[in-house]
Amino acid sequence: MNEQLSLRPARDGLGPHCPRCDSPGEPGDRFCEACGADLVVQEAQAALCPDCGAEVEVTTTHVDTAGQCAACARRTLAAPPDRMELDLGTVVGVSDRGLRHRRNEDALALRVLCGTDDEPLAAVAVVCDGVSSSSTPEDASRTAAYTAAELLAEAARDDLDAMTATRSAVRSAVEAVSALRVGDDPEPPSCTYVSAVVTPSEVTVGWIGDSRAYWLAAPEPTGQPSGTPSSRLTTDHSWAQQMVDLGQLSEEEAQADRRANALCRWVGADCDGRPPNLAAIRPTAPGWVLLCSDGMWHYLREADDLARLVAVFDDPLDAARALTRLALDGGGHDNITVALVPFPLRETTSPRG
C-alpha cells in the first residue's frame, strides 16, 4: 500500500466487524485478529468498461470471476486475482494479495521476444503497485503494467533503444492511467511503476515511485573473477528517501517516521509529469534481475541478502515463491509482487499459470 506525499488522506471509515465474534477490525482487514474468521465473504466492486466507459459491477468471492459490460458487451471485465503465478521460463512472476488487504492492487506483466530458433532475444517485466488512497488503484496498476509491457515488447521486436522505449512506454502508461479519471475526482487512479528490459548483454530499468529493481549476482565458483556485484538499481521516490537525500535524516531515522512510505512521485492524472528515472547495467557474470513492490522489499531489502535467498533455488519460479512466502511469513501487510529474470536469458517454456 502506498500514499502520495501530497498528503492525500486515506479513505475514512471503520473496519469490518467479525460476523462470528463481533470484534472490530481495521480498514482492509481480511481475517479477524481475534478468531481468524473471514471478514469478506463476498465483495462487489465497480469497474469502468475500458471500451465505452460505462460502470459495471464485478463480483468476486476471492476467486477470479468476470462480468461483461452491459452497455456495450464488448469486453469481459475481471476482478484482479488474489494470487497469480506466471512462468515463461525466461521470466517468472508471482503476485499475491497478502494477508491484510481485501484485494490485490498490484499488477504484473511479462513478455518474452524470441528469434526464429526460439532463442530468447529479450525479456520484459513490469510491476505496478496501486496507490490505495486513490480511486480504483487496481485499475491503475493493471492499465499501466499492460500498456507499458506491450510497448516495450514491440520496441524490443523492432530493436529500438531500450532507454528511449522505456521513456515512451511510461509516457503511454501515464496517459492510459490518466484516462481512467472520472470527472473531477480529487483522488484519481494512480500507481507506482518499475520495468526491466533484459537482453543477452544489457539490463535497462525505468521507475516512478517505490517499487524496486535489483541486480542479484549469482555465487561465483572458486577461483573465478568477480562479476557485477549485487545492487539496488532504483532509488525510491518516497518521503524517507527524500529526507536522506537532503541530508536531513539518516536512513534509520527516516524509515522510523510515520511518513516514510509516502510517495513523492507516481503514475496518474495528478502526477508531476516528469519522465521516469532510468538505469542500465551490462552484467559480466550470471545473476538475476528482480522487480518487486514494496510489499516484498519491506521484509528483505538488501541486495546481497536477496541474492543469497534466490541462489538456493534452481527453478526461478520457486525463488519467486520463496520471496513471496518470506513477505507472507513476515506479516503480509501489503500486496506482494515479484518478477525474476535469470541472466543470461534462458529459453522460454510453455507458460505455466
VENGI-V281375 format. One record per residue. N is the residue number from 1. PHI is phi in radians with two decimals (none if undefined). Layout:
# VENGI-V281375
n:N phi:PHI
n:N phi:PHI
This chain:
# VENGI-V281375
n:1 phi:none
n:2 phi:-2.25
n:3 phi:-2.39
n:4 phi:-1.45
n:5 phi:-1.22
n:6 phi:-1.17
n:7 phi:1.04
n:8 phi:-1.06
n:9 phi:-1.19
n:10 phi:-1.16
n:11 phi:-1.16
n:12 phi:-1.30
n:13 phi:2.45
n:14 phi:-1.39
n:15 phi:-1.30
n:16 phi:-1.24
n:17 phi:-1.67
n:18 phi:-1.12
n:19 phi:-1.24
n:20 phi:-1.66
n:21 phi:-2.04
n:22 phi:1.16
n:23 phi:-1.26
n:24 phi:-1.27
n:25 phi:-2.08
n:26 phi:-1.60
n:27 phi:-0.96
n:28 phi:1.63
n:29 phi:-1.09
n:30 phi:-1.71
n:31 phi:-2.27
n:32 phi:-1.24
n:33 phi:-1.18
n:34 phi:-1.42
n:35 phi:-2.12
n:36 phi:1.49
n:37 phi:-1.19
n:38 phi:-1.25
n:39 phi:-1.52
n:40 phi:-2.23
n:41 phi:-1.33
n:42 phi:-2.61
n:43 phi:-2.29
n:44 phi:-1.90
n:45 phi:-2.32
n:46 phi:-1.59
n:47 phi:-2.28
n:48 phi:-1.73
n:49 phi:-1.11
n:50 phi:-1.24
n:51 phi:-1.61
n:52 phi:-2.01
n:53 phi:1.46
n:54 phi:-1.26
n:55 phi:-1.51
n:56 phi:-2.34
n:57 phi:-1.56
n:58 phi:-1.99
n:59 phi:-1.85
n:60 phi:-2.38
n:61 phi:-1.90
n:62 phi:1.10
n:63 phi:-2.26
n:64 phi:-1.23
n:65 phi:-1.92
n:66 phi:-2.35
n:67 phi:-2.34
n:68 phi:-1.73
n:69 phi:-1.11
n:70 phi:-1.31
n:71 phi:-1.41
n:72 phi:-2.15
n:73 phi:0.94
n:74 phi:-1.66
n:75 phi:-2.57
n:76 phi:-1.63
n:77 phi:-1.82
n:78 phi:-2.10
n:79 phi:-1.21
n:80 phi:-1.11
n:81 phi:-1.22
n:82 phi:-1.09
n:83 phi:-2.53
n:84 phi:-2.38
n:85 phi:-2.19
n:86 phi:-2.21
n:87 phi:-2.31
n:88 phi:-1.82
n:89 phi:1.36
n:90 phi:-1.20
n:91 phi:-2.59
n:92 phi:-2.27
n:93 phi:-2.81
n:94 phi:-2.36
n:95 phi:-2.29
n:96 phi:-2.31
n:97 phi:-1.13
n:98 phi:1.46
n:99 phi:-1.87
n:100 phi:-2.02
n:101 phi:-1.67
n:102 phi:-1.33
n:103 phi:-2.58
n:104 phi:-1.60
n:105 phi:-1.71
n:106 phi:-1.47
n:107 phi:-2.47
n:108 phi:-2.38
n:109 phi:-2.35
n:110 phi:-2.21
n:111 phi:-2.48
n:112 phi:-2.30
n:113 phi:-1.91
n:114 phi:-2.06
n:115 phi:-1.43
n:116 phi:-1.12
n:117 phi:-1.69
n:118 phi:1.18
n:119 phi:-1.31
n:120 phi:-1.18
n:121 phi:-1.73
n:122 phi:-2.88
n:123 phi:-2.15
n:124 phi:-2.13
n:125 phi:-2.37
n:126 phi:-2.33
n:127 phi:-2.18
n:128 phi:-2.27
n:129 phi:-2.14
n:130 phi:-1.12
n:131 phi:-1.41
n:132 phi:-1.12
n:133 phi:-1.40
n:134 phi:-1.66
n:135 phi:-1.35
n:136 phi:0.65
n:137 phi:-1.10
n:138 phi:-1.17
n:139 phi:-1.19
n:140 phi:-1.09
n:141 phi:-1.17
n:142 phi:-1.17
n:143 phi:-1.09
n:144 phi:-1.14
n:145 phi:-1.14
n:146 phi:-1.25
n:147 phi:-1.08
n:148 phi:-1.17
n:149 phi:-1.07
n:150 phi:-1.10
n:151 phi:-1.22
n:152 phi:-1.16
n:153 phi:-1.17
n:154 phi:-1.10
n:155 phi:-1.13
n:156 phi:-1.15
n:157 phi:-1.11
n:158 phi:-1.58
n:159 phi:1.01
n:160 phi:-1.52
n:161 phi:-1.04
n:162 phi:-1.18
n:163 phi:-1.18
n:164 phi:-1.09
n:165 phi:-1.13
n:166 phi:-1.14
n:167 phi:-1.01
n:168 phi:-1.15
n:169 phi:-1.14
n:170 phi:-1.18
n:171 phi:-1.05
n:172 phi:-1.17
n:173 phi:-1.12
n:174 phi:-1.07
n:175 phi:-1.11
n:176 phi:-1.19
n:177 phi:-1.21
n:178 phi:-1.06
n:179 phi:-1.20
n:180 phi:-1.35
n:181 phi:-1.07
n:182 phi:-1.90
n:183 phi:1.05
n:184 phi:-1.81
n:185 phi:-0.81
n:186 phi:-1.28
n:187 phi:-2.21
n:188 phi:-1.14
n:189 phi:-0.92
n:190 phi:-2.69
n:191 phi:-2.81
n:192 phi:-1.53
n:193 phi:-2.66
n:194 phi:-2.58
n:195 phi:-2.40
n:196 phi:-2.41
n:197 phi:-2.00
n:198 phi:-2.00
n:199 phi:-1.99
n:200 phi:-1.07
n:201 phi:-2.21
n:202 phi:-2.57
n:203 phi:-2.13
n:204 phi:-2.13
n:205 phi:-2.14
n:206 phi:-2.42
n:207 phi:-2.74
n:208 phi:-2.47
n:209 phi:1.85
n:210 phi:-2.10
n:211 phi:-1.30
n:212 phi:-2.04
n:213 phi:-2.20
n:214 phi:-2.23
n:215 phi:-1.81
n:216 phi:-1.99
n:217 phi:-1.34
n:218 phi:-1.29
n:219 phi:-1.00
n:220 phi:-1.64
n:221 phi:-1.02
n:222 phi:-0.99
n:223 phi:1.56
n:224 phi:-1.47
n:225 phi:-1.16
n:226 phi:-1.17
n:227 phi:-1.73
n:228 phi:-1.17
n:229 phi:-1.22
n:230 phi:-1.09
n:231 phi:-2.84
n:232 phi:-1.50
n:233 phi:-1.61
n:234 phi:-2.02
n:235 phi:-2.14
n:236 phi:-1.07
n:237 phi:-1.63
n:238 phi:-2.30
n:239 phi:-1.05
n:240 phi:-1.06
n:241 phi:-1.12
n:242 phi:-1.11
n:243 phi:-1.15
n:244 phi:-1.18
n:245 phi:-1.08
n:246 phi:-1.41
n:247 phi:1.33
n:248 phi:-1.51
n:249 phi:-2.48
n:250 phi:-1.31
n:251 phi:-1.07
n:252 phi:-1.12
n:253 phi:-1.13
n:254 phi:-1.14
n:255 phi:-1.20
n:256 phi:-1.40
n:257 phi:-1.35
n:258 phi:-1.16
n:259 phi:-1.57
n:260 phi:-0.91
n:261 phi:-1.60
n:262 phi:-1.14
n:263 phi:-1.46
n:264 phi:-1.91
n:265 phi:-2.53
n:266 phi:-2.80
n:267 phi:-1.79
n:268 phi:2.88
n:269 phi:-1.10
n:270 phi:-1.83
n:271 phi:-1.33
n:272 phi:-1.41
n:273 phi:1.41
n:274 phi:-1.30
n:275 phi:-1.21
n:276 phi:-1.21
n:277 phi:-1.33
n:278 phi:-2.28
n:279 phi:-2.67
n:280 phi:-2.52
n:281 phi:-2.36
n:282 phi:-2.10
n:283 phi:-1.04
n:284 phi:-1.85
n:285 phi:-2.73
n:286 phi:-1.11
n:287 phi:3.12
n:288 phi:-2.45
n:289 phi:-1.78
n:290 phi:-2.01
n:291 phi:-1.97
n:292 phi:-2.76
n:293 phi:-1.47
n:294 phi:-1.19
n:295 phi:-1.11
n:296 phi:-1.71
n:297 phi:-1.24
n:298 phi:-1.11
n:299 phi:-1.71
n:300 phi:-2.77
n:301 phi:-2.04
n:302 phi:-1.48
n:303 phi:-1.05
n:304 phi:-1.12
n:305 phi:-1.16
n:306 phi:-1.09
n:307 phi:-1.11
n:308 phi:-1.14
n:309 phi:-1.18
n:310 phi:-1.11
n:311 phi:-1.14
n:312 phi:-1.19
n:313 phi:-1.87
n:314 phi:-1.39
n:315 phi:-1.65
n:316 phi:-1.00
n:317 phi:-1.15
n:318 phi:-1.10
n:319 phi:-1.14
n:320 phi:-1.12
n:321 phi:-1.12
n:322 phi:-1.15
n:323 phi:-1.12
n:324 phi:-1.15
n:325 phi:-1.10
n:326 phi:-1.02
n:327 phi:-1.17
n:328 phi:-1.12
n:329 phi:-1.16
n:330 phi:-1.38
n:331 phi:2.34
n:332 phi:0.92
n:333 phi:-1.29
n:334 phi:-2.38
n:335 phi:-1.10
n:336 phi:-2.23
n:337 phi:-2.40
n:338 phi:-2.37
n:339 phi:-2.17
n:340 phi:-2.35
n:341 phi:-2.11
n:342 phi:-1.16
n:343 phi:-2.21
n:344 phi:-1.08
n:345 phi:-1.05
n:346 phi:-1.69
n:347 phi:-1.13
n:348 phi:-1.25
n:349 phi:-2.24
n:350 phi:-1.12
n:351 phi:-1.02
n:352 phi:-2.01
n:353 phi:1.63
